[in-house]
Structures are given as structure tokens and as C-alpha cells.
Amino acid sequence: EFRLPFADPRKPMEALTGDRLFKLITGETDQSLRPGKEVTGKVVRNGDFGSRVKLEGDIPAFIPLRNLSDEHVETAEDIVTVGTVVTAVVTEVKKDHMCVDMSLKMEDFRRQPSTWERPQNLPALDAHFDRVASALIDEKKTKEREARLEAMRLTMSSIRLGEDGDDAPKKRMGRVARRACAHPAFRNSRNDEVSRELNEGGPAMIGEALIRPSSKSADSLAIHWVVKDGSIKVIEVTEEDKDTDASIGNILKVKDETYGSIDELLGRYIAPMNDYVEELTNHRKFVDLPEDELDDKLRAEKAKNPSG
């Protein structure tokens, strides 16, 4: 203090670079965004060398021309068009350039997760890591991926027009397993997975609803609505006016009612239903019993008062 009375005791500020800067700007880490992970984005521009894609969180991505297809590609427009929502595999995360390289090649989709380069910032595998169990998990994920790719192939090859030149739309049975939807109530999951998530939430999930792609057709959704603890009602929603197969329809229909978005669907359909349920359960004659027990209760009361 006597030698340098006006010196700043604080350490010099270090410039943010690499991993820290990438995490602060994008919110992504090596665990959430790494080679081999499937991500969904929207094509914003096609160029001579590939397609520019905007991922969730406005993260820029690039699909090189050579990675647009397993076959030779002359131009990016032959595979994707601007505005198309695509699901691709991350091949490299360029943190210094704030960009992600991706691929649409089936060869990369079918690669085992363990074959991709592991980010250096992730902790090294333990010496006692169960590689046999890991291989079994990889095999299970590979089967699920193959089923998803087959479903996507069926959807892309399905025909909208009916037979004999009929202009009426034909219901497409090949379903898209994943949708490009960032709504907090939407899940790209199966029936049992969504129901399990709601059941694990317990009483706090009563009145809540989650939406998933329906397995009945490529143009429908399914709402899982928790009526009461342990009771889930599944409601079918028909989609119309879809921009792409992977997007949510601009028109959502439940029977004869039409809605313009997921928020409107939850606000104008699920919320009133919750009000009706609350009104019913608070009625003086409501008893929360199974049907058989309720019948026994009524018979017992009738036996006590036959003339009542």
C-alpha cells in the first residue's frame, strides 16, 4: 500500500473466449449440444456450399452440400427449401465461430452415439464404466432411431390425393415421430412416456395437459389431460393447414371446435374443462368413489331407509 498507494488490487479482467463465451451467449453446453445429437431447426438460406439453418435459441447452423444427402447433390434446393423445418445430426460444434455443423445423411443418423467424438470438457469415463450396458442402451436407441426414420420415410412418401384422381385429401398413416415445436406443453414422446411424466408429478399435475404427436396419423395430435390424481384423459386433435410435415398445423380441431394454436387450445378447451371438473367435484352430491363402491353405498343407504 505504501509502495503503490493508487494501484488497483483487483485482478485484470480476462476476456471471455471459447466454452464460457459460447455457453453465455447460447445457453448450450457440451452435454446439451454435442456431436451425434439430433436437433431441429429451420432453413433460412440456401447457398452454393450448403444450407444455413437457425436452431432453437437462434443458434446458427450449417449443413454442407456434401452432408445434405447420401447421394450426390448438385444444389441445396434439390433437398431442402427455405422455410423447411429439418431434423439433423450435429457433426461439429464450432464454439469460436458460434456455429454448428450438421448432417442429413442417413449414414450419420445410423451411427452409434458412442462412435462420435466425445467433447474434451466432459469428464472422462470411469475405469469401471459398464461398456456392456452402454452397448445395450446404444442398441435400443438404434432400434428406436430406425423406427423413427422409417416413419419419416413413410410420411414423406405418402400421397395426399385419393385414388382415381380424387381431390379429397387422403389420411396419411405414416406419422412423424418428432415435431419442431418449442411450446412448454409439447412433448416429442410416446403415449406411455407422457402418461408416466404426468403420473410422476402427483397431485400437482391435476388440471395440467401435455401434447404429443398422435400415433393414429401424421396429421393429428394427442392431448393428455389430468382430470384427477391417477386419471388421465387422452383427447385426439386433428391438424390442418400444415406448413411442413414436422410443423404443428395452423388449424387445430377437436370434434367441431377450431383453434388457431396450442395456447388457444389449452385456454379455450382445457381451462373450461378444468372449471367444469372443479364445479362438479365441489357439488354437495359428489362422492369420489369407484362405480362399484358407489353402487354398494347407495344400496346400503336404501336398505337403511327403504321408504326414503
N, C-alpha and C positions, 0 to 999 in steps of 0.2 A: 504493500500500500504506500509506503514511503518512497519506494523507488519509482513506481509508475502510478501516481495517485489518480490519474484520469483514465486508466486502462479499463476496457470493458471486460468484466470477469466471465461473461458468457462465452460459450464455445461458438466458433463460427458456424453459420448456418450451412448445412450440407444440401446440395441440390438433389432434388428427387429424380431418380432415374430407374429404369428397368422395372422390377417387380413392384416396388412400392408405388411408383407413379401409375403403373397400369391398374393396380388394384384401386387406387383412389379415384381414378377417372372412370373406370368401367364397373367397379364393384365385383369383378371376377377374380378368382384365384386359380392356382394350378389344380385345385381339386374340382372346381366347378366348370372350368374351361381348359381342356387338355386334348392332346391328340387321341383320336379314337372315339371321341364323344359326339353323339348326334345332336345337332342344333337346327333350329328352324329360323328362316329369315325370308326377307322379301327382296326380289331382284329389282335394283334401282337403275342399272345401266348395263348395257352390253357394249363391249369394245372389241378391238381386233385381237386381243390376247386373252379374253375371257369375260366373265360376268362379275359386276360389283353387286354385293348383297349387303343389306342392312339387317343386322341381328337385333335381338331384343336388347334394350338398353342403348340403342343407337351405336352399337359396335360395328365398325366397317369390316367387311369380309370380302374375300376374292376367290372365285373359282377359276383357275387357269383353264385355258381351252382344252388342254390335254386331259383334264380331270372332269370334263363335263359328261363324258360317256366312255364306255369301254371300247367303243369303235372310233374310227377316225371322224373328226368333226371339222367341217370347213369354217363355219361361223357359229357364234354363240346363239344367234337367233334360231338356228336349227333345233336347239334343245330347249331353251327357255326364252320367255319373252319378259319384257319389263312389266313389273307388277305381279309376276308369278310368285307364289309362296312355295319355297322349296325346303326340304329337309336334307341336310348334307352332313358329311363326316368331317370333323376337324382334322386336318393333317399337320398343321403347324400354327403355333401362336407366336406372332412376331411382336413382342412387347415394346421393343424400341420404336417400331413403326405404328403401334396401336392398331394392328390389323391381324386378321385371322385368315389363313389359307384353308380352303375346304375342297371336298371332292364329292361328285355324284356318281362315281364309278361303283358298280356292283361289287367289283373286286375289293374295294375298300370297305364297303358295307359288311362284307362277309368275313373280314379279318377278325381274328380273336382279339379281345381287348388287351390281353397280356402281350401281344406282339408289337403294340405301339410303343414308341419311346416314352419312358417314364420321366416326367419333369424332375430336374435336379433339386428343386426346392422341397419336394415331398420327402418325408423321412424314408430312409432305406428299409427294405423288407427285413423283418426279423429273421434271425437264423433258424427259428423254429416255425417259420411260416408254413402253413399246411398247403403245399402246392397241389396235392391231390384234390383237396376240397375246392381249391380255386379253379382247377381244371374242370371239375363237375359244374361249378357255377357258370363258367365260360360256355360250357356245352349247352346248358339250359338257356342262357341268354342267346346263344347262336340259333337255337331252335325257335325261340320267340321272334328273333330278328328275321329268320327265313319266312315265318308265317306272316309277319308284317309286310315284308317285301312282296310276298305272293298276293296278299290282299291289295296292296297298292297297284300291283300289275293288273289284277282283275278289274280294279276301278278304272284305271287308265284305258283299258281295252274294252270296257263296257260300252254299249251303244245306247244313246239316248232315244233314238227314234224306234217306234214299234215296227213290227213286221209288215210286209206288203205296202211300204211307203206311208204307213200311218203316222201322222204328225204328232200324235199324242205322246208325251214323254213316257218312256218305259222305266219302271222302277229298277234301280241298279242295286244288285245284291252284293257286289264286291265292295267291301267297306274300307274306308281309310282309317287305319289304326291310330294315327296321330293327326291332330289339328293344330293349325297355327293360331292359337288363342291364348292371350295372356290374362284373361279375366281370373280373378282370385277364386271364383266358384267353379272354374272349369278344371277337369282332370282328364289327362290322356291315359286313362286306366280302364281296367276291365270291371265288370259288374261286381265281382267278389271283392276287389281291391277298394272300390269306392264304398261299398257297404261296410267293409272292415274299418275303414277310416272313420266313418260316421259312428259306428258302434263303439270304437275305442274312445271317442270323445265323451261318451257318457251323457248324463242329463244336460250338460252344457250345449249339446248339439240339437236339442229339441227345437223344432221350428226352422232349422237350417236346411239348406238344399245344396247339393253338388250336381254338376252336369258333366256328362261324359259322351263320347261318340257311341251311338247305338250299334248293336251287332245285327240289327234287322235289315238295315240298308245303308248305303253310303250317303243318303240324304236325310238322315234323321239323327236326333239326339235323345238321350235318356236323362230325366231328372230324378235324382234320389232325394226324396223329401222325408225328413224325420218327423213323423206325426206325433209320436210319443217315444219315451225311452224303450228301445228294443223293437220298435215298429217303424219300418221304412217303406214308403210307397214309391214305386217306380212309375214315372209318367213319360209317355212317348211324345216327342216333339218332332214335327215334320219341318224340314228346311226347304226353302225356295229361293230363287234368285241368288245362287252362289257365284262368287267371283272365280273361285278355283275349287278343286276337289278337297283341298286341305283347309279351306276357309269355312267360317260359320256363315250360314245363309243370312241374307239381308231381311228375309221374312221368315218368322218362326210361327208355327201353327200348333195349337193344342185343340184338337177337335175343330170347332168352328171359329175359335178365337184367334186373332192375328196379333203378333207382337213384332217390334222392329229391332230388338236387341235383347241380349241376355239380361241386362239391368231392368228393362221394361218387363221381361218375362217374370223375373223374381219379384218386382214391385207390384205388378198388376195381377199376377196369378198366385204366387206362393204366399205373399203377405196377406191378402184377403183370406186365403185358406187357413192360415195360422189364426186369424181373428175368429173365424168360424169355429175352429177347434177349441180356442180359449172360451168362447161363449158356450159351447156345448159342455165342456168339462166343468164349468162353473155353475151349470144348471143344477137346481136342487134335486132333481131326479136322476142325475148322472152317477153311475157307480162304475168304478174302474175294475171290472171283473171279466174273466173269460166267459164266453156264451154259456158253457155247461154249468159253471158255478152260479151264474146269474139265474139260469132256469131253476136250479136247486133252491136258490134263495127265495125266488118267487113262490115256488111250491110250498116251501116251509112256512112262509108268511100266510099263504092261502089256507094251509092246514090249521094254523093258529086262529084264524078268523074266517071260517067258511062263509059266514053271512056278509062279510065286508065286500 
